[in-house]
Amino acid sequence: MTDLIQTAKTITQTYLNALEGATADTVGAVLEQHMATDAVWRGVHPFNEQSGPQGAARVFWQPFLSAFSAVQRREDIFFAAENGINDRSSIWTCSMGHLMGLFDAPFINIPPTRKIAMLRYAEFNRIKDGQIVETALFCDLLHLMTQAGLRRFPQQTAAHLVQPGPRTNDGRLLGPQDPEGGEKTLALINRMIGAIDAANADPRALTPHEELQRDWHEDMIWWGPEGIGAAYTIERYIEQHQGPFRRGLKDRVFNGHLCRMAEGNYGAFFGWPNLTLTNHNGFMGLPPCDTPVDMRVVDVYRRAGDKLAENWVFIDMLYFLKMQGVDVLAELAAK
């Protein structure tokens, strides 16, 4: 299995390096070299689900590379593992960081700055028979809007930051790792998910601090998406995210994950969607809405010892908002 995981890493890194050298004119050919013809590609709204390399090129990569020049992939985390879902029958890679470039032309109605811009991303790729057969690419479009001077949600409860990689600077696991480390990380992530389920079932069984301190270090860092922001320490996380989230959003249904994986001290998951819930009491400055809405979410984790230390979170905010009748991209087009 170690050989298969290392092969998946090599395939993915070769693909990512080729992408960094692509242009809007050549990116379709680059994708065709590395992706299966019937590959499934998923991206945040408005890109959504596409079929094959040309679908991915048309909806995301060509517009992005037409808007940004001199693009660099600033990768902070990279690892590979068997998918902990579906009897570990597939191997995925996870890459996370920023796509940095000069923002020179409009991108999905976001006006250019002609300055450096950093697009936060997390990308999962499933490798089979030497090719990429499934991709999930999440990026933080509200974060990009804020860099362009468009702060759509000024009431966000935590901090806006260009978010760094791991404090330990060891997130790119290019070589083989001790399998026991990944098993320990995955078990801790599973235990943490179980704690959330238990809190949803009986919110009064434990205080929020008691719930979190079982699986998280006191000085945890939660690198959340724009619209919510980043929070530091258990207490500030409760104040600046968990509390507003649980007070505002009710009737939460967990739909499961498509991939949940870990290698060494790092782990991640994504769902499509992870959650269905209702904005009963207002969230992110939005009024209450009785319509059940979906959250497509990525979580990337760093474990330190027996607890989680850092968590990078991506939410498909534009999709979540549009299901509530808030079309951010239409608002930009109308300006």
Sequence and secondary structure as in RCSB ss.txt:
>XXXX:A:sequence
MTDLIQTAKTITQTYLNALEGATADTVGAVLEQHMATDAVWRGVHPFNEQSGPQGAARVFWQPFLSAFSAVQRRE
DIFFAAENGINDRSSIWTCSMGHLMGLFDAPFINIPPTRKIAMLRYAEFNRIKDGQIVETALFCDLLHLMTQAGL
RRFPQQTAAHLVQPGPRTNDGRLLGPQDPEGGEKTLALINRMIGAIDAANADPRALTPHEELQRDWHEDMIWWGP
EGIGAAYTIERYIEQHQGPFRRGLKDRVFNGHLCRMAEGNYGAFFGWPNLTLTNHNGFMGLPPCDTPVDMRVVDV
YRRAGDKLAENWVFIDMLYFLKMQGVDVLAELAAK
>XXXX:A:secstr
 HHHHHHHHHHHHHHHHHHHT  TTTHHHHHHHHEEEEEEEEETTTTEEEEHHHHHIIIIIHHHHHHEEEEEEEE
EEEEEEE TTGGG  EEEEEEEEEEEEE S BTTB   SSEEEEEEEEEEEEETTEEEEEEEEE HHHHHHHTT 
 S TT SSB       TTS  B  S   HHHHHHHHHHHHHHHHHHHHHHH TTSS HHHHHHTTEEEEEEEE  
TTT EEESHHHHIIIIIHHHHHHEEEEEE   SEEEEETTEEEEE TTSEEEEESS BTTB    S EEE EEEE
EEEETTEEEEEEEEE HHHHHHTTT  HHHHHHH 
